[in-house]
Amino acid sequence: MLMFQKYALAGLSVSFLLGGCTTVDYTRPEAGMKPPQKWVSSISQEKSYNANGWVKEFNHPRLEKLIDEVYTHNHDIEVAAANLFKASAMAAKASATLSPSLDLTSNISRQKNMDMRNISYNQYGVSLDVSWEVDIWGRLRSSQRAAVYDYYAVEYDLKSAMQSLSAQTAKSYFAVLETNRLLDLSYTFEQNLMQTLRVTEAFYEEGLLSKQDIHLIGHDLARARESTQNAKSNHMNALRTLEILLGRYPSADFEAKEDFPAMPAHVKAGIPSDVLEHRPDIRAAERRVASAFNRLEEAKAAKLPTISLTGSFGARSDELEKLSDPLNVLWNIGGGILFPIFNAGKLDAEVDIKSAEQKAAIANYQKTAFKAFKEVETALSNEILFRKRQQYIEEALENAQLAEKIANENFSAGEITLLDLLQIKRSTLQTQIERVSAQRQLLEQYVNLHLALGGDS
């Protein structure tokens, strides 16, 4: 929680800095196209999207606790937060250039004449020095505004990182549940084959089956045991991936025996233009465009004369106790103007650089917006397709289980071969595996849609 307290303080300090300067004339860049009035892939059209609290839609307290743990201990968030503190300091540094600088100088020196008298004496001095660059052309103000916009861009980067990590945590947790279910299925199938092997051996002893049938079931049993080991490996990898996200040591001792959470209802996606407001990566790109505008103005102003004012007030004496004597008090006020005359094109090149960076920032904003629209449209269409897919897999599994039940009875009655029975068992297992994976993918798709829309967890 300490990290987020610092994060809040950084935001307050930059807000204070921004309050002391006039905002630049800036208009949000176009996204390269006018967003449509509705999503092409949505099954219904809603006026607004609720960007807060998608995790609660799962009604799964453990998932909520895991995401809270990620926010507290994840190292990527710590890096993003550190970058935010740095951006805050950079904004404060840029703001400081607008104010006069005040320095207190004290010195002592010992001097000695090299003539025949060989006299030495001490010299004491103290002064208060003031310097200030008069920002007539707005160069310093542009620099300050650019630094503030950079801060807000990094702030949105942090928010984007938090949204992304909450989504990664949910999907990693679903992967843990999936691999655990698949491990159970593999072990159950292995036990089922062992039971079939015992039946086969009994039939062989009675002369009803051949040695070939024993080897056939032995082959499938060995492959099933190999699949169980592979399922264990996948499950442990999923556990360690989740543990790393949580900031824990990857010991693969995370317990997750619960079932998948229920699939929430359809997401009300709102309208496309909402994404420009809700997506933190788009807002960050927009702030970087604003910063680039100000950096260009800063570079242009650097080609104009610089006016500086200086002043000092102090005293100098060869005796320390006489520094306060009015006769030893000195002061001066001065000013200067620096005219850039020749710099081998350095300032012109800097303007060209900042102009190119401005164009790149606008292009990146458009690219980010298009990427967001594509992700939302994809997630919306996938949600429809995955829900239908889940329905069909449920129907397939129901039929496969009924077929296997009949096959077991027919095999016991000697009406079908062992090869036919094993084929039906494999088909049932494959459908069960596909069902578990489809459940996980449907839940993931729900998370992907909220992430694409810019929803907070």
C-alpha positions as CSV (number, residue, x, y, z in Angstrom):
1,M,0.0,0.0,0.0
2,L,3.0,2.3,0.6
3,M,3.7,2.3,-3.2
4,F,0.2,3.6,-4.0
5,Q,0.4,6.2,-1.3
6,K,3.5,7.6,-3.0
7,Y,1.7,7.3,-6.3
8,A,-1.1,9.5,-5.0
9,L,1.3,12.0,-3.6
10,A,3.1,12.2,-6.9
11,G,-0.2,13.0,-8.6
12,L,-1.0,15.7,-6.2
13,S,2.4,17.4,-6.6
14,V,2.1,17.4,-10.4
15,S,-1.5,18.7,-10.2
16,F,-0.1,21.6,-8.2
17,L,2.6,22.2,-10.8
18,L,0.0,22.2,-13.6
19,G,-2.1,24.7,-11.7
20,G,0.7,27.2,-11.9
21,C,0.9,27.3,-15.6
22,T,-1.3,28.1,-18.5
23,T,-2.3,25.1,-20.6
24,V,-1.1,25.1,-24.2
25,D,-3.6,25.4,-27.1
26,Y,-4.1,21.7,-27.8
27,T,-6.7,19.7,-29.6
28,R,-7.0,15.9,-29.3
29,P,-5.7,14.4,-32.6
30,E,-8.0,12.5,-34.8
31,A,-7.8,8.7,-34.6
32,G,-7.2,8.6,-38.4
33,M,-10.9,8.0,-38.9
34,K,-14.2,8.9,-37.4
35,P,-15.3,6.0,-35.1
36,P,-18.6,4.4,-36.1
37,Q,-21.7,5.0,-34.0
38,K,-21.9,1.3,-33.0
39,W,-19.8,-1.8,-32.9
40,V,-20.1,-4.0,-36.0
41,S,-19.7,-7.2,-34.0
42,S,-21.9,-6.5,-31.1
43,I,-25.1,-8.5,-30.7
44,S,-26.8,-5.5,-29.1
45,Q,-26.1,-1.8,-29.0
46,E,-25.8,0.0,-25.6
47,K,-25.3,3.7,-25.0
48,S,-22.5,3.3,-22.4
49,Y,-20.0,0.9,-21.0
50,N,-19.5,0.4,-17.3
51,A,-15.7,0.6,-17.0
52,N,-15.5,-0.3,-13.3
53,G,-15.4,-3.7,-11.5
54,W,-15.5,-6.5,-14.1
55,V,-13.8,-8.9,-11.6
56,K,-16.9,-8.8,-9.3
57,E,-19.0,-10.0,-12.2
58,F,-17.4,-13.5,-11.7
59,N,-18.7,-13.5,-8.1
60,H,-15.4,-15.3,-7.1
61,P,-13.8,-13.9,-3.9
62,R,-10.6,-15.8,-4.4
63,L,-10.0,-14.2,-7.8
64,E,-10.5,-10.8,-6.2
65,K,-8.0,-11.5,-3.5
66,L,-5.4,-12.7,-6.1
67,I,-5.7,-9.5,-8.1
68,D,-5.4,-7.4,-4.9
69,E,-2.2,-9.4,-4.2
70,V,-0.8,-8.7,-7.7
71,Y,-1.4,-4.9,-7.1
72,T,0.6,-5.1,-3.9
73,H,3.5,-7.4,-4.8
74,N,3.9,-7.5,-8.6
75,H,7.3,-6.3,-9.8
76,D,6.1,-4.9,-13.1
77,I,3.8,-2.5,-11.2
78,E,6.7,-1.5,-9.0
79,V,8.7,-0.6,-12.1
80,A,5.8,1.3,-13.6
81,A,5.3,3.2,-10.3
82,A,9.0,4.0,-10.1
83,N,8.8,5.5,-13.6
84,L,5.9,7.6,-12.4
85,F,7.9,9.0,-9.5
86,K,10.7,9.8,-11.9
87,A,8.2,11.6,-14.3
88,S,6.9,13.6,-11.3
89,A,10.5,14.6,-10.4
90,M,11.1,15.6,-14.0
91,A,8.0,17.8,-14.0
92,A,9.1,19.4,-10.7
93,K,12.5,20.1,-12.2
94,A,11.1,21.7,-15.3
95,S,8.8,23.8,-13.2
96,A,11.7,25.1,-11.1
97,T,13.3,26.7,-14.2
98,L,10.4,29.3,-14.2
99,S,11.4,30.7,-10.8
100,P,14.4,32.7,-9.9
101,S,17.3,30.8,-8.4
102,L,18.8,32.0,-5.1
103,D,22.2,31.0,-3.9
104,L,24.2,31.8,-0.7
105,T,27.9,32.0,-1.3
106,S,30.6,32.3,1.3
107,N,34.4,32.2,0.9
108,I,37.6,32.7,2.6
109,S,41.0,33.1,1.1
110,R,44.6,33.8,2.3
111,Q,46.8,36.1,0.3
112,K,50.5,36.9,0.5
113,N,52.5,39.7,-1.1
114,M,55.7,38.5,-2.8
115,D,57.6,41.8,-2.1
116,M,60.2,42.4,0.5
117,R,57.5,43.1,3.2
118,N,56.3,39.5,2.9
119,I,52.9,40.4,4.3
120,S,50.0,37.9,4.3
121,Y,46.3,38.5,5.2
122,N,42.9,36.8,5.0
123,Q,39.9,37.8,2.9
124,Y,36.3,36.9,3.9
125,G,33.2,37.2,1.8
126,V,29.6,36.3,1.8
127,S,26.9,37.1,-0.8
128,L,23.3,36.2,-1.7
129,D,23.1,35.7,-5.5
130,V,19.9,35.8,-7.6
131,S,19.5,34.8,-11.3
132,W,16.4,34.6,-13.4
133,E,15.7,33.9,-17.0
134,V,12.8,36.0,-18.3
135,D,10.6,33.6,-20.2
136,I,9.4,36.1,-22.8
137,W,9.0,33.6,-25.7
138,G,7.5,30.8,-23.5
139,R,10.4,28.4,-23.9
140,L,10.5,27.4,-20.3
141,R,6.7,27.2,-20.0
142,S,6.6,24.9,-23.0
143,S,9.2,22.7,-21.4
144,Q,7.2,22.6,-18.1
145,R,4.0,21.7,-19.9
146,A,5.7,19.0,-21.9
147,A,7.1,17.5,-18.6
148,V,3.6,17.6,-17.0
149,Y,2.1,15.9,-20.1
150,D,4.9,13.3,-19.9
151,Y,3.9,12.7,-16.3
152,Y,0.3,12.1,-17.2
153,A,1.3,9.8,-20.0
154,V,3.4,7.7,-17.5
155,E,0.5,7.8,-15.1
156,Y,-1.7,6.2,-17.7
157,D,1.1,3.7,-18.4
158,L,0.8,2.7,-14.8
159,K,-3.0,2.3,-15.1
160,S,-2.6,0.3,-18.3
161,A,-0.1,-2.0,-16.5
162,M,-2.5,-2.5,-13.7
163,Q,-5.3,-3.3,-16.0
164,S,-3.1,-5.7,-18.0
165,L,-1.8,-7.5,-15.0
166,S,-5.3,-7.9,-13.5
167,A,-6.3,-9.5,-16.8
168,Q,-3.2,-11.7,-16.9
169,T,-3.8,-12.8,-13.3
170,A,-7.4,-13.8,-14.1
171,K,-6.3,-15.7,-17.2
172,S,-3.4,-17.4,-15.4
173,Y,-5.7,-18.4,-12.6
174,F,-8.1,-19.9,-15.2
175,A,-5.2,-21.7,-16.7
176,V,-4.4,-23.2,-13.3
177,L,-8.0,-24.4,-12.9
178,E,-7.9,-25.8,-16.5
179,T,-4.7,-27.7,-16.1
180,N,-5.9,-29.1,-12.8
181,R,-9.1,-30.3,-14.4
182,L,-7.2,-31.8,-17.3
183,L,-4.9,-33.6,-14.8
184,D,-7.9,-35.1,-13.1
185,L,-9.4,-36.2,-16.4
186,S,-6.1,-37.8,-17.4
187,Y,-5.8,-39.6,-14.1
188,T,-9.5,-40.8,-14.3
189,F,-8.9,-42.1,-17.8
190,E,-5.9,-43.9,-16.6
191,Q,-7.9,-45.6,-13.8
192,N,-10.6,-46.4,-16.3
193,L,-8.1,-48.1,-18.6
194,M,-6.8,-50.1,-15.6
195,Q,-10.3,-51.3,-14.9
196,T,-10.7,-52.2,-18.6
197,L,-7.4,-54.1,-18.4
198,R,-8.6,-56.2,-15.5
199,V,-11.8,-57.1,-17.5
200,T,-9.7,-57.9,-20.5
201,E,-7.4,-60.2,-18.6
202,A,-10.4,-62.0,-17.1
203,F,-11.8,-62.5,-20.6
204,Y,-8.4,-63.7,-21.8
205,E,-8.3,-66.3,-19.1
206,E,-11.6,-67.6,-20.2
207,G,-10.4,-67.7,-23.8
208,L,-12.8,-65.0,-25.0
209,L,-10.0,-62.5,-26.0
210,S,-6.6,-62.9,-27.5
211,K,-3.1,-61.9,-26.3
212,Q,-3.3,-59.1,-28.8
213,D,-6.1,-57.4,-26.8
214,I,-3.9,-57.5,-23.7
215,H,-1.1,-55.7,-25.5
216,L,-3.6,-53.2,-27.1
217,I,-5.0,-52.2,-23.7
218,G,-1.5,-52.1,-22.3
219,H,-0.4,-49.7,-25.0
220,D,-3.3,-47.3,-24.3
221,L,-2.6,-47.5,-20.5
222,A,1.0,-46.6,-21.0
223,R,0.1,-43.7,-23.2
224,A,-2.5,-42.6,-20.6
225,R,0.2,-42.7,-17.9
226,E,2.5,-40.6,-20.1
227,S,-0.3,-38.1,-20.7
228,T,-0.8,-37.9,-16.9
229,Q,2.8,-36.9,-16.4
230,N,2.5,-34.3,-19.2
231,A,-0.6,-33.0,-17.5
232,K,1.3,-32.7,-14.2
233,S,4.0,-30.7,-16.0
234,N,1.6,-28.3,-17.6
235,H,-0.2,-27.8,-14.3
236,M,3.0,-27.0,-12.4
237,N,4.1,-24.6,-15.2
238,A,0.7,-22.8,-14.9
239,L,1.1,-22.7,-11.1
240,R,4.6,-21.1,-11.4
241,T,3.3,-18.6,-13.9
242,L,0.6,-17.4,-11.5
243,E,3.0,-17.4,-8.6
244,I,5.4,-15.1,-10.5
245,L,2.6,-12.7,-11.2
246,L,1.7,-12.7,-7.5
247,G,5.3,-11.8,-6.6
248,R,5.7,-15.2,-4.9
249,Y,8.5,-17.7,-5.2
250,P,7.7,-20.2,-8.1
251,S,7.4,-23.3,-5.9
252,A,4.3,-24.6,-7.6
253,D,2.6,-25.2,-4.3
254,F,-0.4,-22.9,-5.0
255,E,-3.6,-24.8,-4.2
256,A,-6.5,-24.5,-6.7
257,K,-9.0,-27.3,-6.6
258,E,-12.1,-25.3,-7.2
259,D,-14.2,-25.3,-10.4
260,F,-14.3,-22.5,-13.0
261,P,-16.4,-19.5,-12.0
262,A,-19.7,-19.2,-13.8
263,M,-19.6,-17.3,-17.0
264,P,-21.0,-13.7,-16.5
265,A,-23.7,-12.2,-18.6
266,H,-23.2,-10.4,-21.9
267,V,-21.0,-7.3,-21.7
268,K,-22.6,-4.0,-22.6
269,A,-19.9,-2.6,-24.8
270,G,-21.2,0.9,-25.3
271,I,-20.1,2.8,-28.4
272,P,-16.7,2.9,-30.1
273,S,-15.9,6.5,-29.1
274,D,-16.0,5.5,-25.5
275,V,-12.8,3.5,-26.0
276,L,-10.9,6.7,-26.6
277,E,-11.8,7.8,-23.1
278,H,-11.5,4.5,-21.2
279,R,-8.4,2.9,-22.7
280,P,-5.3,4.1,-20.7
281,D,-2.9,3.3,-23.5
282,I,-4.8,5.6,-25.8
283,R,-4.9,8.4,-23.2
284,A,-1.1,7.9,-22.7
285,A,-0.5,8.2,-26.4
286,E,-2.7,11.3,-26.5
287,R,-0.7,12.9,-23.6
288,R,2.5,12.2,-25.5
289,V,1.1,14.1,-28.5
290,A,0.5,17.0,-26.3
291,S,4.0,16.8,-24.9
292,A,5.4,16.7,-28.4
293,F,3.5,19.8,-29.4
294,N,5.1,21.6,-26.4
295,R,8.6,20.2,-27.2
296,L,8.3,21.7,-30.7
297,E,7.3,25.1,-29.3
298,E,10.3,24.8,-26.9
299,A,12.7,24.2,-29.7
300,K,11.3,27.1,-31.8
301,A,11.6,29.5,-28.8
302,A,15.2,28.4,-28.3
303,K,16.1,30.2,-31.6
304,L,15.0,33.5,-30.1
305,P,17.1,35.8,-27.8
306,T,17.4,34.9,-24.1
307,I,17.0,37.6,-21.5
308,S,18.6,37.0,-18.0
309,L,18.6,39.1,-14.9
310,T,21.1,38.7,-12.1
311,G,21.7,40.4,-8.8
312,S,23.8,39.9,-5.6
313,F,24.0,41.3,-2.1
314,G,26.8,40.7,0.2
315,A,30.0,41.8,2.0
316,R,33.7,41.4,1.8
317,S,36.4,42.2,4.4
318,D,39.8,41.2,5.5
319,E,38.4,40.7,9.0
320,L,35.6,38.3,9.8
321,E,34.0,40.5,12.4
322,K,33.8,43.4,10.0
323,L,31.6,41.7,7.4
324,S,28.5,43.3,8.9
325,D,30.0,46.8,8.6
326,P,27.9,48.9,6.1
327,L,31.1,50.1,4.5
328,N,31.9,46.5,3.4
329,V,28.5,45.8,2.0
330,L,28.3,45.3,-1.8
331,W,25.4,44.9,-4.2
332,N,24.9,44.7,-7.9
333,I,22.1,44.3,-10.4
334,G,22.6,43.3,-14.0
335,G,20.9,41.9,-17.0
336,G,22.0,40.3,-20.3
337,I,20.6,39.3,-23.7
338,L,21.9,36.3,-25.5
339,F,21.4,36.4,-29.3
340,P,21.9,33.0,-31.1
341,I,23.9,34.0,-34.2
342,F,25.8,31.0,-35.4
343,N,25.5,27.4,-34.1
344,A,26.1,25.4,-37.4
345,G,22.4,24.7,-37.7
346,K,22.1,23.0,-34.3
347,L,18.9,24.9,-33.3
348,D,17.3,24.4,-36.7
349,A,18.1,20.7,-36.5
350,E,16.5,20.5,-33.1
351,V,13.3,22.1,-34.5
352,D,13.3,19.4,-37.3
353,I,13.8,16.7,-34.7
354,K,10.9,17.8,-32.5
355,S,8.7,18.3,-35.6
356,A,9.4,14.7,-36.6
357,E,8.7,13.5,-33.0
358,Q,5.4,15.3,-33.1
359,K,4.4,13.6,-36.3
360,A,5.5,10.2,-34.8
361,A,3.4,10.8,-31.7
362,I,0.3,11.6,-33.7
363,A,0.9,8.5,-35.8
364,N,1.4,6.4,-32.7
365,Y,-1.9,7.7,-31.2
366,Q,-3.7,6.7,-34.4
367,K,-2.1,3.3,-34.4
368,T,-3.0,2.8,-30.8
369,A,-6.6,3.8,-31.4
370,F,-6.9,1.4,-34.4
371,K,-5.4,-1.4,-32.4
372,A,-8.0,-0.8,-29.7
373,F,-10.9,-0.8,-32.1
374,K,-9.6,-4.1,-33.6
375,E,-9.3,-5.7,-30.2
376,V,-12.8,-4.8,-29.2
377,E,-14.4,-6.0,-32.5
378,T,-12.4,-9.3,-32.3
379,A,-13.4,-9.8,-28.7
380,L,-17.1,-9.1,-29.4
381,S,-17.3,-11.5,-32.3
382,N,-15.3,-14.1,-30.4
383,E,-17.7,-13.9,-27.4
384,I,-20.6,-14.8,-29.7
385,L,-18.7,-17.6,-31.4
386,F,-17.3,-19.1,-28.2
387,R,-20.7,-19.2,-26.5
388,K,-22.1,-21.1,-29.4
389,R,-19.0,-23.4,-29.4
390,Q,-19.5,-24.1,-25.7
391,Q,-23.1,-25.1,-26.4
392,Y,-22.1,-27.5,-29.2
393,I,-19.4,-29.1,-27.1
394,E,-21.8,-29.8,-24.3
395,E,-24.1,-31.5,-26.7
396,A,-21.2,-33.6,-28.1
397,L,-20.1,-34.6,-24.6
398,E,-23.5,-35.7,-23.6
399,N,-23.8,-37.9,-26.7
400,A,-20.2,-39.3,-26.2
401,Q,-20.9,-40.3,-22.6
402,L,-24.1,-42.1,-23.5
403,A,-22.3,-43.9,-26.4
404,E,-19.5,-45.0,-24.0
405,K,-22.0,-46.3,-21.5
406,I,-23.6,-48.4,-24.2
407,A,-20.2,-49.5,-25.5
408,N,-19.2,-50.8,-22.0
409,E,-22.3,-52.9,-21.9
410,N,-21.9,-54.2,-25.4
411,F,-18.2,-55.1,-24.7
412,S,-19.2,-57.0,-21.5
413,A,-21.7,-58.9,-23.6
414,G,-19.1,-59.6,-26.3
415,E,-21.0,-57.6,-29.0
416,I,-18.1,-55.2,-29.9
417,T,-14.4,-55.6,-30.0
418,L,-11.9,-54.1,-27.5
419,L,-10.6,-51.8,-30.3
420,D,-14.1,-50.3,-30.8
421,L,-14.5,-49.8,-27.0
422,L,-11.1,-48.0,-26.7
423,Q,-11.9,-45.8,-29.7
424,I,-15.1,-44.6,-28.1
425,K,-13.3,-44.0,-24.7
426,R,-10.7,-41.9,-26.5
427,S,-13.4,-39.9,-28.2
428,T,-15.1,-39.2,-24.9
429,L,-11.9,-38.2,-23.3
430,Q,-11.0,-35.8,-26.2
431,T,-14.4,-34.2,-25.9
432,Q,-14.0,-33.7,-22.2
433,I,-10.6,-32.1,-22.8
434,E,-12.1,-29.8,-25.4
435,R,-14.9,-28.9,-23.1
436,V,-12.5,-27.8,-20.3
437,S,-10.4,-25.8,-22.7
438,A,-13.5,-24.2,-24.2
439,Q,-14.7,-23.2,-20.7
440,R,-11.3,-21.5,-20.0
441,Q,-11.2,-19.8,-23.4
442,L,-14.7,-18.4,-22.9
443,L,-13.8,-16.9,-19.5
444,E,-10.6,-15.6,-21.0
445,Q,-12.6,-14.0,-23.9
446,Y,-14.8,-12.2,-21.3
447,V,-11.6,-10.8,-19.7
448,N,-10.2,-9.8,-23.1
449,L,-13.3,-7.9,-23.9
450,H,-13.2,-5.8,-20.8
451,L,-9.5,-5.2,-21.2
452,A,-10.0,-4.1,-24.8
453,L,-12.8,-1.7,-23.7
454,G,-10.5,-0.2,-21.0
455,G,-12.4,-1.6,-18.0
456,D,-10.9,-1.4,-14.5
457,S,-10.9,-4.6,-12.5
